[in-house]
């Protein structure tokens, strides 16, 4: 099966174009985040792919849980995903939509994983360097990952900058095996 992100990309791009044309990016952002939260719920996950639950019924269930939070276009989108058996990719659709939205707004989202907690000064310096490299404003989300051993790993869109000790050790292992 294809990776969920690959399947979600065309849906996210289509919704983004629709939202941009109608000047409803914030509304779509909220609808997709809500739909993703509902789809990620354990009870709903159990129903996804269950042959006893028709796809259309699953879509109706999501819409009933979301209530009036979905406009007509949002409701149609949920039904479309349900009919195509794609409810499970709603979290990825929402994430990709947010990336497209922040790019459109001139902001890039960066996931920064650090082996240790970074001081505000270190984070500010890293963000300034990333903004210079990408020539855009960077919105950073930092997490701690002790498995990196040292350094940082930065993900911006599809690009990964891995300056961690673990990444360097893995690169050395690959080079030594060649």
MIDOSE-1310 file (N, C-alpha, C; in nm, 2 decimals, decimal comma, always signed):
residues 178
xxxx	+0,08/-0,12/+0,00/+0,00/+0,00/+0,00/+0,09/+0,12/+0,00; +0,05/+0,22/-0,07/+0,12/+0,35/-0,08/+0,12/+0,42/+0,06; +0,23/+0,49/+0,08/+0,24/+0,56/+0,21/+0,12/+0,66/+0,22; +0,06/+0,68/+0,34/-0,05/+0,76/+0,36/-0,03/+0,91/+0,31
xxxx	+0,10/+0,95/+0,34/+0,13/+1,09/+0,30/+0,12/+1,11/+0,15; +0,16/+1,01/+0,07/+0,16/+1,02/-0,07/+0,02/+1,02/-0,12; -0,07/+0,94/-0,06/-0,21/+0,94/-0,10/-0,28/+1,07/-0,05; -0,24/+1,13/+0,06/-0,30/+1,25/+0,11/-0,27/+1,38/+0,04
xxxx	-0,15/+1,38/-0,02/-0,10/+1,50/-0,09/-0,20/+1,56/-0,19; -0,25/+1,48/-0,29/-0,34/+1,54/-0,39/-0,47/+1,60/-0,32; -0,52/+1,53/-0,22/-0,63/+1,58/-0,15/-0,60/+1,71/-0,08; -0,49/+1,72/-0,01/-0,45/+1,84/+0,06/-0,43/+1,96/-0,04
xxxx	-0,37/+1,93/-0,15/-0,34/+2,03/-0,25/-0,47/+2,08/-0,32; -0,57/+1,99/-0,34/-0,70/+2,03/-0,40/-0,78/+2,11/-0,30; -0,78/+2,07/-0,17/-0,85/+2,15/-0,07/-0,78/+2,29/-0,05; -0,65/+2,29/-0,06/-0,58/+2,42/-0,05/-0,61/+2,51/-0,16
xxxx	-0,62/+2,46/-0,28/-0,65/+2,55/-0,40/-0,80/+2,60/-0,38; -0,89/+2,51/-0,34/-1,03/+2,55/-0,32/-1,04/+2,66/-0,21; -0,97/+2,64/-0,10/-0,97/+2,73/+0,01/-0,91/+2,87/-0,02; -0,80/+2,86/-0,10/-0,73/+2,98/-0,14/-0,82/+3,06/-0,23
xxxx	-0,88/+2,99/-0,33/-0,97/+3,06/-0,43/-1,09/+3,13/-0,36; -1,14/+3,06/-0,26/-1,26/+3,11/-0,18/-1,22/+3,20/-0,07; -1,09/+3,22/-0,04/-1,04/+3,30/+0,07/-1,09/+3,25/+0,20; -1,08/+3,11/+0,22/-1,13/+3,05/+0,34/-1,03/+2,96/+0,40
xxxx	-0,90/+3,00/+0,39/-0,79/+2,92/+0,45/-0,81/+2,89/+0,60; -0,84/+2,99/+0,68/-0,86/+2,96/+0,82/-0,97/+2,87/+0,85; -1,08/+2,88/+0,78/-1,20/+2,79/+0,81/-1,16/+2,65/+0,77; -1,10/+2,63/+0,66/-1,06/+2,50/+0,62/-0,96/+2,44/+0,71
xxxx	-0,87/+2,52/+0,76/-0,77/+2,48/+0,86/-0,84/+2,42/+0,98; -0,94/+2,49/+1,03/-1,01/+2,44/+1,15/-1,09/+2,31/+1,12; -1,16/+2,31/+1,00/-1,23/+2,19/+0,97/-1,14/+2,07/+0,96; -1,03/+2,08/+0,89/-0,94/+1,97/+0,87/-0,88/+1,92/+1,00
xxxx	-0,85/+2,02/+1,09/-0,79/+1,98/+1,22/-0,89/+1,90/+1,30; -1,02/+1,95/+1,30/-1,12/+1,88/+1,37/-1,14/+1,74/+1,31; -1,15/+1,73/+1,18/-1,17/+1,60/+1,11/-1,06/+1,51/+1,14; -0,94/+1,56/+1,14/-0,82/+1,48/+1,17/-0,82/+1,42/+1,31
xxxx	-0,87/+1,51/+1,40/-0,88/+1,47/+1,54/-0,98/+1,36/+1,56; -1,09/+1,38/+1,49/-1,20/+1,27/+1,50/-1,15/+1,14/+1,44; -1,09/+1,15/+1,32/-1,04/+1,03/+1,25/-0,93/+0,96/+1,33; -0,85/+1,03/+1,41/-0,74/+0,97/+1,49/-0,79/+0,91/+1,62
xxxx	-0,92/+0,93/+1,65/-0,97/+0,88/+1,78/-0,97/+0,72/+1,77; -0,94/+0,66/+1,88/-0,93/+0,51/+1,88/-1,06/+0,44/+1,84; -1,17/+0,49/+1,88/-1,30/+0,43/+1,84/-1,33/+0,44/+1,69; -1,30/+0,56/+1,63/-1,32/+0,57/+1,49/-1,22/+0,49/+1,41
xxxx	-1,09/+0,49/+1,46/-0,99/+0,40/+1,40/-1,03/+0,26/+1,39; -1,10/+0,21/+1,49/-1,15/+0,07/+1,49/-1,25/+0,05/+1,39; -1,33/+0,15/+1,35/-1,43/+0,14/+1,25/-1,38/+0,15/+1,11; -1,27/+0,22/+1,09/-1,21/+0,24/+0,96/-1,16/+0,10/+0,91
xxxx	-1,20/+0,06/+0,79/-1,16/-0,06/+0,73/-1,25/-0,18/+0,78; -1,34/-0,16/+0,87/-1,43/-0,26/+0,92/-1,53/-0,29/+0,81; -1,53/-0,41/+0,76/-1,63/-0,44/+0,65/-1,77/-0,43/+0,69; -1,81/-0,43/+0,82/-1,94/-0,42/+0,86/-1,99/-0,28/+0,87
xxxx	-1,90/-0,18/+0,85/-1,93/-0,04/+0,85/-1,92/+0,01/+0,71; -2,03/+0,04/+0,64/-2,01/+0,10/+0,51/-1,94/+0,23/+0,51; -1,87/+0,26/+0,40/-1,79/+0,38/+0,39/-1,87/+0,50/+0,41; -1,99/+0,51/+0,35/-2,08/+0,62/+0,36/-2,12/+0,65/+0,50
xxxx	-2,15/+0,54/+0,57/-2,19/+0,55/+0,71/-2,08/+0,60/+0,80; -1,96/+0,57/+0,77/-1,84/+0,62/+0,84/-1,83/+0,77/+0,82; -1,85/+0,81/+0,70/-1,85/+0,96/+0,67/-1,95/+1,03/+0,74; -2,07/+0,97/+0,75/-2,19/+1,03/+0,82/-2,16/+1,04/+0,97
xxxx	-2,09/+0,94/+1,02/-2,06/+0,94/+1,16/-1,96/+1,05/+1,19; -1,86/+1,07/+1,11/-1,76/+1,18/+1,13/-1,84/+1,32/+1,13; -1,92/+1,33/+1,03/-2,00/+1,46/+1,02/-2,09/+1,48/+1,14; -2,15/+1,38/+1,19/-2,24/+1,39/+1,30/-2,16/+1,43/+1,43
xxxx	-2,04/+1,38/+1,44/-1,96/+1,41/+1,56/-1,91/+1,56/+1,55; -1,87/+1,60/+1,42/-1,83/+1,74/+1,40/-1,94/+1,84/+1,41; -2,06/+1,79/+1,39/-2,18/+1,88/+1,40/-2,17/+1,99/+1,30; -2,20/+2,11/+1,35/-2,20/+2,23/+1,26/-2,07/+2,29/+1,23
xxxx	-1,96/+2,22/+1,27/-1,83/+2,28/+1,25/-1,78/+2,27/+1,10; -1,86/+2,19/+1,02/-1,82/+2,17/+0,88/-1,92/+2,25/+0,79; -1,87/+2,33/+0,70/-1,95/+2,40/+0,61/-1,99/+2,30/+0,50; -2,07/+2,34/+0,40/-2,11/+2,25/+0,29/-2,00/+2,18/+0,22
xxxx	-1,90/+2,26/+0,18/-1,78/+2,21/+0,11/-1,70/+2,11/+0,20; -1,69/+2,14/+0,32/-1,62/+2,05/+0,42/-1,70/+1,92/+0,43; -1,83/+1,93/+0,44/-1,91/+1,81/+0,44/-1,89/+1,72/+0,32; -1,89/+1,79/+0,20/-1,88/+1,72/+0,08/-1,74/+1,65/+0,07
xxxx	-1,64/+1,72/+0,12/-1,50/+1,66/+0,13/-1,49/+1,54/+0,21; -1,56/+1,54/+0,33/-1,56/+1,42/+0,42/-1,63/+1,31/+0,35; -1,74/+1,34/+0,29/-1,82/+1,23/+0,22/-1,73/+1,17/+0,10; -1,66/+1,26/+0,03/-1,57/+1,21/-0,08/-1,47/+1,12/-0,03
xxxx	-1,40/+1,16/+0,08/-1,30/+1,08/+0,14/-1,36/+0,94/+0,19; -1,47/+0,95/+0,25/-1,54/+0,82/+0,30/-1,57/+0,73/+0,18; -1,63/+0,79/+0,08/-1,66/+0,70/-0,04/-1,54/+0,64/-0,11; -1,43/+0,71/-0,10/-1,30/+0,65/-0,15/-1,22/+0,57/-0,05
xxxx	-1,27/+0,55/+0,06/-1,20/+0,47/+0,17/-1,08/+0,54/+0,22; -1,08/+0,68/+0,23/-0,97/+0,75/+0,26/-0,98/+0,83/+0,40; -1,07/+0,79/+0,48/-1,09/+0,86/+0,61/-0,96/+0,85/+0,69; -0,89/+0,74/+0,68/-0,77/+0,72/+0,77/-0,66/+0,82/+0,74
xxxx	-0,66/+0,88/+0,62/-0,55/+0,97/+0,59/-0,59/+1,12/+0,63; -0,70/+1,14/+0,69/-0,73/+1,28/+0,73/-0,62/+1,35/+0,81; -0,56/+1,28/+0,91/-0,45/+1,35/+0,98/-0,34/+1,40/+0,88; -0,30/+1,32/+0,79/-0,20/+1,36/+0,69/-0,25/+1,47/+0,60
xxxx	-0,38/+1,46/+0,56/-0,43/+1,57/+0,48/-0,43/+1,70/+0,55; -0,46/+1,70/+0,68/-0,46/+1,82/+0,76/-0,32/+1,87/+0,78; -0,22/+1,79/+0,80/-0,08/+1,83/+0,82/-0,03/+1,89/+0,69; -0,05/+1,82/+0,58/-0,01/+1,88/+0,45/-0,07/+2,01/+0,41
xxxx	-0,20/+2,02/+0,45/-0,27/+2,15/+0,42/-0,21/+2,26/+0,50; -0,18/+2,23/+0,63/-0,11/+2,33/+0,71/+0,02/+2,37/+0,66; +0,10/+2,28/+0,60/+0,22/+2,31/+0,54/+0,20/+2,40/+0,42; +0,11/+2,37/+0,34/+0,08/+2,46/+0,22/+0,03/+2,59/+0,26
xxxx	-0,05/+2,60/+0,37/-0,10/+2,73/+0,42/+0,02/+2,81/+0,47; +0,10/+2,76/+0,55/+0,21/+2,83/+0,60/+0,31/+2,88/+0,49; +0,33/+2,79/+0,39/+0,42/+2,83/+0,28/+0,35/+2,95/+0,20; +0,22/+2,94/+0,18/+0,15/+3,05/+0,12/+0,16/+3,18/+0,20
xxxx	+0,16/+3,17/+0,33/+0,17/+3,29/+0,41/+0,31/+3,33/+0,43; +0,41/+3,26/+0,36/+0,55/+3,30/+0,37/+0,62/+3,25/+0,49; +0,56/+3,15/+0,56/+0,62/+3,10/+0,68/+0,64/+2,95/+0,66; +0,76/+2,90/+0,69/+0,79/+2,76/+0,68/+0,78/+2,70/+0,82
xxxx	+0,72/+2,58/+0,84/+0,72/+2,51/+0,97/+0,84/+2,42/+0,97; +0,91/+2,43/+1,08/+1,03/+2,35/+1,11/+1,01/+2,26/+1,23; +1,03/+2,13/+1,21/+1,03/+2,04/+1,33/+1,18/+2,02/+1,37; +1,21/+2,07/+1,48/+1,35/+2,06/+1,53/+1,36/+1,96/+1,64
xxxx	+1,44/+1,86/+1,62/+1,46/+1,76/+1,73/+1,60/+1,78/+1,78; +1,62/+1,79/+1,91/+1,75/+1,81/+1,97/+1,77/+1,70/+2,07; +1,90/+1,67/+2,09/+1,93/+1,56/+2,18/+1,91/+1,61/+2,33; +1,93/+1,75/+2,34/+1,92/+1,81/+2,48/+1,83/+1,93/+2,46
xxxx	+1,78/+1,98/+2,58/+1,70/+2,10/+2,58/+1,79/+2,22/+2,52; +1,73/+2,30/+2,44/+1,80/+2,42/+2,38/+1,76/+2,54/+2,46; +1,86/+2,63/+2,48/+1,83/+2,75/+2,54/+1,76/+2,84/+2,44; +1,69/+2,95/+2,49/+1,62/+3,04/+2,40/+1,72/+3,10/+2,30
xxxx	+1,84/+3,13/+2,35/+1,94/+3,19/+2,26/+1,99/+3,10/+2,15; +2,01/+2,97/+2,19/+2,05/+2,87/+2,09/+1,94/+2,85/+1,98; +1,81/+2,84/+2,03/+1,70/+2,83/+1,94/+1,69/+2,95/+1,84; +1,70/+3,07/+1,90/+1,69/+3,19/+1,82/+1,80/+3,19/+1,71
xxxx	+1,93/+3,15/+1,75/+2,04/+3,15/+1,66/+2,01/+3,05/+1,54; +1,96/+2,93/+1,58/+1,93/+2,83/+1,48/+1,82/+2,88/+1,39; +1,72/+2,94/+1,44/+1,61/+2,99/+1,36/+1,66/+3,10/+1,26; +1,74/+3,19/+1,31/+1,80/+3,29/+1,23/+1,88/+3,23/+1,11
xxxx	+1,96/+3,13/+1,14/+2,04/+3,06/+1,04/+1,94/+2,99/+0,93; +1,84/+2,93/+0,98/+1,74/+2,86/+0,89/+1,67/+2,96/+0,81; +1,63/+3,07/+0,86/+1,56/+3,18/+0,79/+1,65/+3,23/+0,68; +1,78/+3,24/+0,71/+1,88/+3,29/+0,61/+1,89/+3,19/+0,49
xxxx	+1,90/+3,06/+0,53/+1,91/+2,95/+0,43/+1,79/+2,94/+0,34; +1,67/+2,95/+0,40/+1,55/+2,93/+0,33/+1,48/+3,06/+0,28; +1,53/+3,17/+0,32/+1,48/+3,30/+0,28/+1,34/+3,32/+0,31; +1,29/+3,27/+0,42/+1,15/+3,28/+0,47/+1,15/+3,28/+0,62
xxxx	+1,04/+3,32/+0,67/+1,02/+3,32/+0,82/+1,00/+3,17/+0,86; +1,06/+3,13/+0,97/+1,06/+2,99/+1,02/+0,98/+2,99/+1,15; +0,88/+2,90/+1,15/+0,80/+2,87/+1,27/+0,85/+2,74/+1,33; +0,92/+2,74/+1,44/+0,99/+2,62/+1,49/+0,91/+2,55/+1,60
xxxx	+0,90/+2,42/+1,59/+0,85/+2,33/+1,69/+0,96/+2,24/+1,74; +1,00/+2,26/+1,87/+1,11/+2,18/+1,92/+1,07/+2,06/+2,00; +1,14/+1,95/+1,98/+1,12/+1,84/+2,07/+1,26/+1,78/+2,11; +1,26/+1,71/+2,22/+1,38/+1,65/+2,27/+1,38/+1,50/+2,23
xxxx	+1,49/+1,46/+2,17/+1,51/+1,32/+2,12/+1,65/+1,27/+2,17; +1,66/+1,21/+2,29/+1,79/+1,17/+2,34/+1,86/+1,07/+2,25; +1,79/+1,00/+2,16/+1,85/+0,90/+2,07/+1,94/+0,97/+1,97; +1,93/+1,10/+1,95/+2,02/+1,17/+1,86/+2,16/+1,18/+1,91
xxxx	+2,18/+1,15/+2,04/+2,31/+1,15/+2,11/+2,36/+1,30/+2,13; +2,36/+1,37/+2,02/+2,41/+1,51/+2,03/+2,37/+1,58/+1,90; +2,36/+1,71/+1,90/+2,33/+1,79/+1,78/+2,18/+1,80/+1,76; +2,14/+1,84/+1,64/+2,00/+1,86/+1,61/+1,96/+1,79/+1,47
xxxx	+1,83/+1,77/+1,45/+1,78/+1,72/+1,33/+1,66/+1,82/+1,30; +1,67/+1,88/+1,18/+1,56/+1,98/+1,14/+1,49/+1,92/+1,02; +1,36/+1,92/+1,02/+1,27/+1,89/+0,91/+1,19/+2,01/+0,87; +1,21/+2,05/+0,75/+1,13/+2,16/+0,69/+1,07/+2,11/+0,56
xxxx	+0,94/+2,08/+0,56/+0,87/+2,02/+0,44/+0,93/+1,89/+0,42; +0,98/+1,86/+0,30/+1,04/+1,73/+0,26/+1,19/+1,73/+0,28; +1,25/+1,84/+0,33/+1,39/+1,85/+0,34/+1,43/+1,82/+0,49; +1,54/+1,74/+0,51/+1,59/+1,71/+0,64/+1,73/+1,75/+0,65
xxxx	+1,76/+1,82/+0,75/+1,90/+1,86/+0,78/+1,94/+1,79/+0,91; +2,02/+1,69/+0,90/+2,06/+1,60/+1,01/+2,20/+1,63/+1,05; +2,22/+1,71/+1,16/+2,36/+1,73/+1,21/+2,38/+1,66/+1,35; +2,30/+1,56/+1,37/+2,31/+1,49/+1,50/+2,42/+1,39/+1,49
xxxx	+2,47/+1,35/+1,61/+2,58/+1,26/+1,62/+2,53/+1,12/+1,56; +2,41/+1,09/+1,60/+2,35/+0,96/+1,55/+2,35/+0,96/+1,39; +2,31/+1,07/+1,33/+2,31/+1,08/+1,18/+2,44/+1,07/+1,12; +2,54/+1,13/+1,19/+2,68/+1,12/+1,14/+2,73/+0,98/+1,16
xxxx	+2,70/+0,91/+1,27/+2,74/+0,77/+1,29/+2,68/+0,68/+1,18; +2,55/+0,70/+1,15/+2,48/+0,62/+1,05/+2,55/+0,65/+0,91; +2,58/+0,77/+0,88/+2,65/+0,80/+0,75/+2,78/+0,73/+0,74; +2,86/+0,73/+0,86/+2,99/+0,66/+0,86/+2,97/+0,51/+0,84
xxxx	+2,87/+0,46/+0,90/+2,84/+0,31/+0,89/+2,81/+0,28/+0,74; +2,74/+0,36/+0,68/+2,70/+0,34/+0,53/+2,83/+0,35/+0,45; +2,91/+0,45/+0,48/+3,04/+0,47/+0,40/+3,13/+0,35/+0,42; +3,14/+0,30/+0,54/+3,23/+0,19/+0,57/+3,19/+0,06/+0,51
xx	+3,06/+0,04/+0,49/+3,00/-0,08/+0,43/+3,02/-0,08/+0,28; +3,04/+0,04/+0,22/+3,05/+0,04/+0,07/+3,19/+0,00/+0,02
